Amino acid sequence: MQRGNPMAEKLADRIQQFYNTSELAQQIAKPLKEGAVAEVQFEGDAESYMMIKEGGRSVFRKGKPASPQIYMKYSKGAVDYLLAVKGSDKKALEEYVTRFSECILNPTDTRRIEFKLCTNVLTGARMGYFGMMLLGGKKAVKLISKLGIKIPARYLSQTKGDAP
């Protein structure tokens, strides 16, 4: 299993460990529907990986999915920033989703995630991606609104009572 970039291989291994074994990753993926799939790449490496909800769990593995709903390309700084979140309580969950949103919407030179929706918004909502982003609370919703995405009120009710 030779990959072209040793740093990207280490990033993929770290993300795989997180998504396949951590309680936090399983909570993040909980709103996703079975079969929700993303294509993932890392800067400096053309290799594709997939994140998929399979058997009720979040799974990360090598290989390009046939029909991903989203595409993400992570910088090393983004991986470091996300994996620095510790714990699996509500605060950790909100912090992870907020950091993820920040890497997409307010990237820096070193900490960024290139994000593309590869399907229509309705399919994205049906597959649970809105629900996943709402785990970040009001701060994440505010960041998402910067993309011009209006989240239906029935989803927004899930964030009531969250700290701004």
HELIX and SHEET records of a PDB file:
HELIX    1   1 PRO A    6  THR A   21  1                                  16    
HELIX    2   2 GLU A   23  ALA A   29  1                                   7    
HELIX    3   3 LYS A   76  LEU A   83  1                                   8    
HELIX    4   4 LYS A   90  LEU A  105  1                                  16    
HELIX    5   5 VAL A  121  ARG A  126  1                                   6    
HELIX    6   6 TYR A  129  LEU A  134  1                                   6    
HELIX    7   7 GLY A  137  SER A  145  1                                   9    
HELIX    8   8 ALA A  153  LEU A  156  1                                   4    
HELIX    9   9 SER A  157  THR A  159  5                                   3    
SHEET    1   A 5 ARG A  57  LYS A  62  0                                        
SHEET    2   A 5 TYR A  49  GLU A  54 -1                                        
SHEET    3   A 5 VAL A  37  PHE A  42 -1                                        
SHEET    4   A 5 ILE A  70  TYR A  74  1                                        
SHEET    5   A 5 ILE A 113  LEU A 117 -1                                        
END                                                                             
